[in-house]
Amino acid sequence: MAVSRPFLIRLLPVLAVMGVAAFLLLWDLGAVRQPIWDESYYLASTARYHEGRLQFASHPPLGLLLIARGDRLAGWNAGVDWRGIAGQFSVAARDVPQGFDFAGLRIASALAGVAGAGLFYGLMRQVVGRTEPAMLLSFLYLADPALLVQMRAGHLDGFQIAFALLAMLAVLLWMEARGWRKAWGWAALCGGAVMAAALVRANGALLGVLLPCVALLRRRGAREGLGALAMAALAGLAVLVAVYAAHLAASPLLPDGRTVAGRRDQAYVSATYAQAPDGMVRLWAAIQDQRAFLAQDLAGMTRMDGNGSHPFGWPLGLGSITYRWDAGDSEVRVLALVPNRGAWWLGLIGLCGGVALALRGDRVAIVCLALWMAQMTALFWLDGQRVLYLYHYFLPLMASYGLLARLWRQIALAPVAGWVGWGIVLAGFALIAPVALHRASSPAWCRMVAPDCGPFTRVAATKP
């Protein structure tokens, strides 16, 4: 079947944005040959997946499973001996198997970031209504070293952001859908994406505020609204079952009681799971066992460390984190999570303007603001109960960019203002990129562009 010319024209900007993202995220992906931040945990979990061992972690299984599947499909570590690290909680650099290629551990996260770039463009295009401003707004995502450094590592953020952007885009399409069939279809996509985000990190469940919000705002009657919510719930349930079925299929063996990590995991394997045959009873038992582990893990989480920060500073981009400091005879290479503050401050402007739009009844602004408020309310509640980090702001940040795009559309921003904002974002990226992407720089430069970025020491930052 021939592809229409208008479709190809609409597809080109998406491919261009994803192409830029692919270069930024995939280039020299394995250059840092030591675990970055949470990679010390995910390397161990990947080893257990490769052994086929059931395990429990501080997050639901989808992100960890995707990291492990990415490594397996890439095949770059096919000959690695995983046994020495599978029984550990976290892996130090000295314990990394000989010949290990970190690009394998990171490839799935990076590819999720590339997909997220396309979804971010799609969201901006849907909100602002035109291609040129959507392209300019896409650099809020592409030119943010904080996003890039997380997605270039084997972390969870790339997966969750992609699912969150898919949910937000589906919600906006649902809001404008003509007829109940299309509305129910977009609602189902949103429900599935929300569940997927929650199965990467539990806070993704708060994206669920989008569902009743849109069902009410459409005002198409209780029948359509309740039907859409039912479809969203069914899709979410289907994703839950599919993810845990994949998790259990990848983990047919019980934890190895001869190892430290195996003994810890054994304590959370219920008798129901151990004795039940394969099927829904066993799957449900696995979900309940994971829930029990997460509750215990949250109760034992440290309250603060030197890299932690507080939600009230995040909209200003405060709370940067030093991941690595590698000093040679003639150069210094820092790897740090440092946001593009020009971009984040534009998001803050969008947030402030979005409040005004929401008060005037703008439905898109109401949806984005509801998402921002739900996420931030939970984070303020958690602050003090457990340590929080700057990357916990990523989902509210996406909502603030949606508000910025809506503000652009509603006030008919002059093109020159858009280009000025684009220039500010690119200048911020050029300033910070060496620090955030482990390029050669000087200690003085590091302290200038990231004055709040942890202690600059030779020792890599570690997460308790």
C-alpha positions in Angstrom: 0.0 0.0 0.0 1.4 3.4 -1.0 2.3 5.9 1.7 0.8 9.3 1.2 3.0 12.3 0.7 1.4 14.3 3.5 2.1 11.4 5.9 5.8 11.4 4.9 6.0 15.1 5.4 4.6 14.8 8.9 6.9 12.0 9.6 10.1 13.8 8.7 10.3 16.1 11.8 9.8 13.1 14.0 12.6 11.2 12.3 14.8 14.3 12.5 14.3 14.7 16.3 14.9 11.0 16.8 18.0 11.1 14.7 19.5 13.9 16.8 18.5 11.9 20.0 20.1 8.8 18.6 23.4 10.6 18.0 23.5 12.2 21.5 22.4 9.0 23.3 24.2 6.2 21.3 27.5 7.8 20.5 30.4 6.4 22.6 27.8 4.7 24.9 30.3 2.4 26.6 33.0 5.0 27.2 32.6 5.1 31.0 33.8 1.6 31.8 32.6 1.5 35.4 29.1 1.4 36.9 27.3 4.8 37.0 25.1 5.4 40.0 22.3 2.8 40.1 24.1 0.7 37.4 25.8 -1.0 40.4 22.5 -2.5 41.3 21.1 -3.1 37.8 24.3 -4.9 36.8 23.6 -7.4 39.6 20.0 -7.7 38.7 20.9 -8.2 35.0 23.2 -11.0 36.1 20.4 -12.7 38.0 18.0 -12.4 35.0 20.7 -14.1 32.8 20.9 -16.9 35.4 17.1 -17.1 35.4 16.8 -16.4 39.2 13.7 -14.8 40.8 14.6 -11.6 42.5 13.2 -8.5 44.2 14.3 -5.0 43.8 13.6 -1.4 44.9 11.4 -0.9 41.8 8.9 -3.1 40.0 10.4 -5.4 37.4 9.7 -3.8 34.0 12.7 -1.4 33.8 15.1 -4.0 35.1 13.8 -6.6 32.7 14.2 -4.3 29.8 17.8 -3.5 30.8 18.6 -7.2 31.0 16.8 -8.0 27.7 18.6 -5.2 26.0 21.9 -6.6 27.1 20.9 -10.1 26.0 19.7 -9.0 22.5 22.7 -6.8 21.9 24.9 -9.8 22.5 28.0 -7.8 23.4 28.4 -9.6 26.7 27.5 -13.1 25.5 30.7 -14.6 26.8 30.8 -12.9 30.1 30.8 -15.0 33.3 27.9 -13.5 35.4 28.2 -15.9 38.4 30.5 -13.7 40.4 28.1 -10.7 40.5 24.7 -12.4 40.4 24.8 -12.9 44.2 25.6 -9.4 45.1 23.3 -6.4 45.9 25.5 -4.0 44.0 28.6 -4.3 41.9 31.8 -2.3 42.5 34.1 -1.6 39.5 36.7 -4.1 40.8 34.0 -6.9 40.5 33.0 -6.2 36.9 33.7 -9.3 34.8 36.7 -9.2 32.5 35.8 -8.0 29.0 32.4 -6.6 30.1 30.9 -4.1 27.6 28.9 -1.4 29.4 27.2 -0.4 26.2 25.2 -3.7 26.5 23.9 -2.7 29.9 22.9 0.8 28.6 21.5 0.2 25.1 17.9 -0.4 26.1 17.8 2.8 28.2 19.4 4.8 25.4 16.9 3.4 22.8 14.0 4.2 25.1 15.4 7.8 25.2 15.4 7.9 21.4 11.8 6.8 21.3 11.0 9.3 24.0 12.4 12.1 21.8 9.9 11.2 19.1 7.1 11.1 21.6 8.1 14.4 23.1 8.0 16.0 19.6 4.6 14.4 19.1 3.3 15.8 22.4 4.6 19.3 21.6 3.1 19.1 18.1 -0.2 18.1 19.5 -0.2 20.9 22.1 1.2 23.8 20.1 -0.5 22.8 16.9 2.4 23.7 14.4 5.6 22.0 13.3 8.2 24.7 13.7 7.5 25.6 17.3 7.2 21.8 18.1 10.7 21.3 16.6 12.1 24.2 18.7 10.4 22.9 21.8 11.9 19.5 21.2 15.3 20.8 22.2 14.0 21.1 25.8 14.4 17.3 25.7 17.3 16.9 23.3 19.6 19.6 24.9 19.1 18.7 28.5 22.3 17.1 29.9 20.3 15.9 33.0 18.1 13.8 30.7 21.0 12.6 28.5 23.2 11.5 31.4 20.4 9.3 32.8 19.4 7.8 29.5 23.0 7.2 28.5 23.4 5.0 31.6 21.6 1.8 32.4 19.0 3.6 34.5 15.2 3.5 34.6 14.4 7.1 33.6 14.4 6.6 29.9 11.8 3.9 30.0 9.5 5.8 32.4 9.7 9.1 30.6 8.9 7.4 27.3 5.8 5.7 28.8 4.8 8.9 30.5 5.0 10.9 27.3 3.0 8.2 25.5 0.3 8.4 28.2 0.2 12.2 27.9 0.0 12.1 24.1 -2.8 9.5 24.3 -4.7 11.7 26.7 -4.6 14.7 24.4 -5.7 12.6 21.5 -8.5 11.1 23.6 -9.6 14.6 24.6 -10.1 15.5 20.9 -11.4 12.2 19.7 -14.6 12.1 17.7 -16.8 9.2 18.6 -16.7 6.8 21.5 -14.7 4.1 19.6 -11.7 6.4 19.1 -12.1 7.8 22.6 -12.1 4.3 24.1 -9.1 3.4 22.0 -7.0 6.3 23.2 -8.1 5.7 26.8 -6.9 2.1 26.5 -3.5 3.3 25.2 -3.3 5.7 28.0 -4.2 3.1 30.6 -1.6 0.7 29.3 1.1 3.4 29.2 0.3 4.5 32.8 0.6 0.9 34.0 3.9 0.5 32.1 5.3 3.6 33.7 4.2 2.4 37.2 5.9 -0.9 36.5 9.2 0.9 35.9 8.9 3.1 39.0 5.9 3.0 41.3 5.5 6.8 41.2 4.3 6.3 37.6 1.0 5.2 38.9 0.3 8.9 39.7 -0.1 9.4 35.9 -3.4 7.8 36.5 -4.8 11.2 37.5 -5.0 11.9 33.7 -7.7 9.3 33.2 -10.6 10.6 35.4 -9.5 14.2 34.5 -10.1 13.7 30.8 -13.2 11.6 31.3 -14.7 14.6 33.1 -13.4 17.3 30.8 -14.8 15.6 27.7 -18.4 16.0 28.9 -19.7 13.4 26.5 -21.9 11.6 29.0 -21.4 9.1 31.8 -21.7 6.1 29.4 -18.7 7.2 27.3 -16.7 8.3 30.3 -17.2 5.2 32.3 -16.6 3.0 29.2 -13.3 4.8 28.5 -12.2 4.4 32.1 -13.1 0.7 31.9 -11.0 0.3 28.8 -8.1 2.0 30.4 -8.4 -0.2 33.4 -8.5 -3.4 31.2 -5.5 -2.2 29.2 -3.6 -1.5 32.4 -4.5 -4.9 33.8 -3.3 -6.6 30.5 0.0 -4.8 30.8 0.4 -5.8 34.4 -0.2 -9.5 33.6 2.0 -9.4 30.5 4.9 -7.8 32.4 4.8 -10.2 35.3 4.4 -13.1 33.0 7.5 -12.0 31.1 9.3 -11.4 34.5 8.5 -14.9 35.7 9.3 -16.5 32.3 12.8 -14.9 32.6 13.1 -16.0 36.2 12.1 -19.7 36.4 14.5 -20.5 39.2 14.1 -19.6 42.9 16.7 -17.4 44.5 20.1 -18.9 45.1 20.3 -19.4 48.9 24.1 -19.8 48.7 24.5 -16.1 48.0 23.9 -12.9 50.1 21.4 -11.5 47.6 19.7 -14.9 47.2 19.1 -15.3 50.9 17.6 -11.8 51.0 15.3 -12.6 48.1 14.3 -16.0 49.6 12.8 -14.2 52.6 10.2 -12.6 50.4 9.2 -15.7 48.4 5.8 -16.7 49.8 4.7 -20.3 50.2 1.8 -19.6 47.8 4.3 -18.7 45.0 6.7 -21.5 45.8 3.9 -24.2 45.8 1.6 -22.9 43.1 1.8 -24.3 39.6 2.4 -21.9 36.7 -0.7 -19.7 36.1 -2.6 -16.8 37.5 -2.4 -17.9 41.1 1.4 -17.9 40.9 1.5 -14.7 39.0 -0.7 -12.9 41.6 1.5 -14.3 44.4 4.6 -12.9 42.7 2.9 -9.4 42.5 2.0 -9.6 46.2 5.5 -10.7 47.1 7.0 -7.8 45.2 4.6 -5.4 46.9 5.7 -6.7 50.3 9.3 -6.2 49.4 8.7 -2.6 48.2 6.9 -1.7 51.4 9.8 -3.0 53.5 12.4 -1.4 51.2 10.7 2.0 51.6 10.6 1.7 55.4 14.3 1.0 55.4 15.3 3.7 52.9 17.9 6.2 54.1 16.4 9.7 54.8 19.1 11.8 53.2 22.6 11.6 51.7 25.1 14.1 50.3 23.6 13.9 46.8 20.0 14.1 47.9 17.9 17.3 47.4 14.4 18.6 48.1 11.4 19.1 45.8 11.1 22.9 46.4 14.4 23.5 44.6 13.8 21.2 41.6 11.8 23.6 39.3 14.9 25.9 39.5 17.2 23.0 38.6 18.8 22.8 42.0 20.2 19.5 43.3 22.8 18.4 40.8 24.6 15.1 41.5 28.3 14.1 40.9 28.5 10.6 39.5 32.1 10.3 38.6 35.3 12.4 38.9 38.2 11.0 36.8 41.4 13.1 37.1 44.5 12.4 35.0 47.8 14.3 34.7 46.5 16.9 32.3 42.7 16.8 32.4 39.6 16.2 34.4 36.5 14.3 33.3 33.4 14.7 35.4 30.2 12.8 34.9 27.3 14.6 36.6 23.6 15.1 36.5 23.4 18.8 35.9 20.2 20.2 34.3 20.0 22.8 31.5 18.7 25.5 33.8 17.7 27.6 30.9 15.3 24.8 29.8 14.1 24.1 33.3 13.4 27.8 34.0 11.4 28.0 30.8 9.4 25.1 32.2 8.8 27.1 35.3 7.5 29.9 33.2 5.2 27.5 31.5 4.0 26.3 34.9 3.2 29.8 36.1 1.5 30.7 32.8 -0.3 27.3 32.8 -1.9 28.0 36.2 -3.5 31.1 34.7 -4.7 29.2 31.6 -6.1 26.4 33.8 -8.0 29.0 35.9 -9.5 30.3 32.6 -10.7 26.8 31.8 -8.1 25.6 29.3 -8.6 21.9 29.2 -5.1 21.0 28.1 -3.6 23.2 30.8 -5.9 21.6 33.4 -4.7 18.1 32.4 -1.0 19.0 32.5 -1.3 21.0 35.7 -3.2 18.1 37.4 -0.3 15.8 36.4 2.3 18.2 37.8 0.4 18.7 41.0 -0.2 15.0 41.6 3.4 14.1 41.1 4.7 17.0 43.3 2.2 16.4 46.1 3.5 12.8 46.4 7.1 14.0 46.3 6.6 16.6 49.0 4.9 13.9 51.1 7.9 11.5 50.6 10.4 14.2 51.3 11.9 13.4 54.7 10.6 9.9 54.6 13.2 8.8 52.1 16.1 10.4 50.2 15.0 12.1 47.0 17.1 13.1 44.0 16.8 15.6 41.2 15.8 13.0 38.6 12.6 12.4 40.6 11.4 15.7 39.0 11.6 14.4 35.4 7.9 13.5 35.1 6.7 16.9 36.6 9.2 18.5 34.2 7.5 16.9 31.2 4.2 18.3 32.4 5.7 21.8 32.8 6.9 21.6 29.2 3.4 20.7 28.1 2.2 23.8 29.9 4.9 25.9 28.2 3.8 24.7 24.8 0.2 25.4 25.6 1.1 28.9 26.8 3.0 29.5 23.5 -0.1 28.5 21.6 -2.6 30.5 23.6 -0.6 33.8 23.7 0.5 33.5 20.0 4.1 33.9 20.9 6.1 35.8 18.2 8.5 33.6 16.2 11.5 35.7 17.3 10.7 34.9 21.0 10.7 31.2 20.2 14.1 31.4 18.5 15.5 33.4 21.5 14.3 30.6 23.8 15.8 28.0 21.5 19.1 29.9 21.7 19.0 30.0 25.5 18.5 26.3 25.6 21.3 25.5 23.2 23.7 27.9 25.0 22.9 26.2 28.3 23.6 22.8 26.7 27.0 24.0 25.3 27.9 25.3 28.8 27.1 22.1 30.7 27.6 19.3 28.2 31.3 18.6 29.0 30.5 18.2 32.7 27.4 16.1 32.1 28.8 13.8 29.4 32.2 13.0 30.8 34.2 15.2 28.4 37.5 16.8 29.4 37.2 20.0 31.5 38.8 21.8 34.4 37.8 21.7 38.1 37.2 25.5 38.0 34.8 25.0 35.1 33.0 22.2 36.9 32.5 24.4 40.0 31.3 27.3 37.9 28.6 25.5 35.9 27.5 23.2 38.8 28.1 25.0 42.1 25.6 22.8 43.9 26.9 19.6 42.4 28.1 17.5 45.3 31.7 17.3 46.4 34.1 17.2 43.5 36.4 14.4 44.6 38.3 11.6 42.9 35.8 9.0 44.2 32.7 8.3 42.3 29.5 9.1 44.1 27.7 6.1 45.6 24.0 5.7 46.4 23.3 4.1 49.8 
